[in-house]
Amino acid sequence: MSELVVENLTLSFGGIKAINDVSFSVEPGEIYAIIGPNGAGKSTIFNAVSRIYTPDAGTIRFRGEDLLARKPDQVVDLGLARTFQNIELFENATVLDNLLVGRSSKVRTSWLAEWFFSPEVRREEYAHRRKVEEILDLLDMQAHRHELVRDLPYGARKNVELARALCAEPKMLLLDEPASGLNPEETTDMSFWLKDIKEELGVTVVMVEHDMNLVGRLADRCMALGNGEVMAVGTVAEVQANAEVLTAYLGAPAA
């Protein structure tokens, strides 16, 4: 069974269709890339899947669950986490504290137990911190654990946002331009980490990305969007060779 199924998704803003009748599916354990020119509707799809936007029509099912019947704050409980194109972190908090925020959906103790810091709360706190340490090790971020986010370079902040999403123990990660603003060395590191996330953690990855070298190295399948509609779906090589995709990227009919 497909892990994510999107069917006939349509979403408009002020009468303008940002996405129009978009359908695709993502299989368990794959890295699925969504590409396309600026304004093609890529991030809009992410916002619909993560329930920031409510579509005009269509269905979205994740692991058999109807996402449109869920509130935005309930999505992470199903095993779906995401990052944003513009980094959204607590800049005046440490890296460790930001990652612990990612564990908030896993808190099971009551407010009363939290107030008295009961043995149950202490055991759960230990489990949360142990998971955070595992993610810090995975992404080689131990050196930054006590640094304030505001003091980190841009590339390190991108890693913190990825790490925070992983701390929610997702089954699927939605990554909105994970390599945006990274230098070549940081982009290479990101590609290694995404492979580890897929292979070691068993997390399915859906990413919006403009860096076609990164997409070519990582993606099992790819979907190209243009003007809010699906232009092509297939392997990266198949999509890159599609005449409609070439026209959208190059601005002229492909020879």
C-alpha positions in Angstrom: 0.0 0.0 0.0 1.3 3.5 -0.9 2.3 5.5 2.2 1.0 8.9 0.8 -1.8 9.1 -1.7 -2.9 12.5 -3.1 -5.8 12.5 -5.6 -7.2 15.3 -7.7 -5.9 18.0 -5.3 -7.0 21.5 -6.2 -6.4 24.7 -4.3 -7.1 28.3 -5.3 -6.2 31.7 -3.9 -8.4 34.6 -4.9 -9.7 32.6 -7.9 -6.2 31.7 -9.1 -5.5 27.9 -9.0 -2.2 27.3 -7.2 -2.5 23.6 -7.8 -5.0 22.0 -10.2 -6.1 18.4 -10.2 -2.7 17.1 -8.9 -2.5 13.3 -8.2 0.5 11.3 -7.0 1.5 8.6 -4.6 4.6 7.9 -2.5 5.7 4.4 -1.7 7.2 3.3 1.7 10.9 3.8 2.1 11.5 5.8 -1.1 12.9 9.3 -1.6 10.4 11.2 -3.8 11.3 14.5 -5.3 8.9 17.3 -6.4 10.5 19.7 -8.9 9.4 22.6 -11.0 10.0 26.4 -11.6 9.3 29.0 -8.9 5.5 29.4 -8.4 4.7 25.9 -9.8 2.8 24.9 -6.6 5.4 22.7 -4.9 5.3 24.2 -1.4 1.5 24.6 -1.7 1.3 20.8 -1.9 3.3 20.5 1.2 1.1 23.0 3.0 -2.0 21.1 2.0 -0.5 17.8 3.1 0.6 19.2 6.5 -2.9 20.8 6.8 -1.7 24.4 6.8 -4.0 24.9 3.8 -7.4 23.2 3.2 -7.8 22.3 -0.5 -10.9 23.2 -2.5 -11.1 19.6 -3.8 -9.3 16.3 -3.7 -8.2 13.7 -1.1 -5.0 13.2 0.9 -4.4 9.9 2.6 -1.4 9.0 4.8 -0.9 5.4 5.8 -4.6 4.9 5.2 -5.7 7.9 7.3 -7.7 10.8 5.8 -5.5 13.8 6.5 -8.3 16.3 5.6 -10.2 15.0 8.6 -7.3 16.0 10.9 -6.3 19.3 12.4 -2.8 20.6 11.7 -1.6 19.8 15.2 -2.7 16.2 14.8 -0.7 15.4 11.7 2.6 14.8 13.5 0.8 12.2 15.7 0.2 10.1 12.6 4.0 10.1 11.8 4.3 13.0 9.4 6.9 15.8 10.0 8.2 18.6 7.9 10.8 21.4 7.5 10.1 24.8 5.9 11.7 26.7 3.0 12.3 29.6 5.5 13.9 28.3 8.6 11.5 28.3 11.6 13.5 27.8 14.8 13.7 29.3 18.3 16.7 31.5 17.8 17.3 32.4 21.4 17.2 28.8 22.6 20.0 26.2 22.3 20.2 23.5 19.7 19.3 21.0 22.4 16.2 22.9 23.5 15.1 23.2 19.9 15.4 19.5 19.4 13.5 18.8 22.6 10.6 20.8 21.2 10.5 18.2 18.4 9.7 15.6 21.1 6.6 17.5 22.3 4.2 15.2 20.4 5.6 12.3 22.3 4.8 13.6 25.8 2.4 11.3 27.5 2.5 12.5 31.1 -0.2 14.8 32.7 0.3 18.4 33.6 -0.1 17.4 37.3 2.7 14.9 37.0 4.8 17.5 35.2 4.2 19.9 38.0 5.5 17.5 40.7 8.2 16.1 38.4 7.1 12.6 39.3 9.3 9.5 38.6 7.2 8.8 35.5 8.0 12.3 34.2 11.7 11.8 35.0 11.7 8.5 33.1 10.0 10.1 30.1 12.4 13.1 30.2 15.3 10.7 30.1 13.8 8.8 27.1 13.3 12.2 25.2 16.9 13.3 25.9 18.2 9.9 24.8 16.4 10.2 21.5 17.7 13.7 20.9 21.2 12.5 21.6 20.7 9.8 18.9 19.7 12.4 16.4 22.7 14.7 17.3 25.0 11.7 16.7 23.3 10.8 13.4 23.7 14.3 12.0 27.1 14.9 13.6 25.9 17.9 15.6 27.2 17.1 19.1 29.6 20.1 19.0 26.6 22.5 18.6 24.3 21.0 21.3 24.7 23.9 23.8 25.0 26.7 21.2 22.3 29.3 20.7 20.6 28.9 17.3 21.1 32.6 16.6 24.9 32.1 16.8 25.0 29.3 14.2 25.8 29.7 10.5 23.0 29.2 8.0 24.0 25.6 7.1 24.0 24.5 10.7 20.6 26.0 11.2 19.2 24.0 8.3 20.6 20.9 10.0 18.9 21.9 13.3 15.5 22.1 11.6 16.0 18.7 10.0 17.1 17.3 13.3 14.1 18.7 15.1 11.7 17.1 12.6 13.5 13.7 13.1 13.1 14.0 16.9 9.3 13.5 16.3 10.2 10.0 15.1 8.3 10.4 11.8 7.4 7.7 9.3 7.6 10.4 6.5 9.5 13.6 6.2 8.5 16.5 4.0 11.6 18.6 3.3 11.0 21.9 1.6 14.2 22.8 -0.2 16.7 21.1 2.2 19.7 22.2 0.2 18.6 25.8 -0.4 21.4 28.2 0.7 23.9 25.4 1.4 27.4 25.4 -0.1 28.6 22.4 -2.1 30.3 20.7 0.9 27.1 21.2 3.0 25.0 19.9 0.2 27.1 16.8 0.0 26.7 16.2 3.7 23.0 16.7 3.4 22.8 14.0 0.7 24.7 11.5 3.0 22.3 12.3 5.9 19.2 11.9 3.8 20.5 8.5 2.6 21.1 7.5 6.3 17.6 8.7 7.3 16.1 6.5 4.6 18.3 3.5 5.1 19.0 3.5 8.9 15.8 5.0 10.2 13.5 3.7 7.5 11.9 7.1 7.0 10.2 7.9 3.7 11.3 11.3 2.3 9.4 13.6 0.1 11.4 16.7 -0.9 10.9 19.9 -2.8 14.2 20.8 -4.4 15.8 22.9 -7.1 19.2 21.3 -7.0 18.9 18.7 -9.7 22.3 17.2 -8.9 21.0 16.4 -5.4 17.7 15.1 -6.8 19.6 13.0 -9.3 21.8 11.4 -6.5 18.9 10.7 -4.1 15.5 10.5 -5.7 13.9 7.1 -6.5 11.1 8.9 -8.4 10.4 12.4 -9.3 7.3 14.6 -10.2 7.6 17.8 -12.2 5.0 20.5 -11.7 4.3 23.5 -13.9 1.6 26.2 -13.3 0.1 24.0 -10.6 -0.3 20.9 -12.8 1.6 17.6 -13.1 3.9 17.6 -16.2 5.7 14.3 -15.7 6.2 11.5 -13.2 8.9 8.9 -13.3 12.6 8.4 -12.7 14.7 11.5 -12.6 16.2 10.7 -16.0 12.7 10.2 -17.5 11.4 13.5 -16.1 14.5 15.4 -17.2 14.0 14.1 -20.7 10.3 15.1 -20.9 9.7 17.7 -23.5 7.1 19.6 -21.4 9.6 19.8 -18.5 12.4 21.1 -20.7 10.0 23.7 -22.1 9.1 24.9 -18.6 12.7 25.1 -17.4 14.3 26.5 -20.6 11.4 28.7 -21.6 11.3 27.5 -25.2 10.1 24.3 -27.0 12.6 21.5 -26.7 14.4 20.5 -29.9 
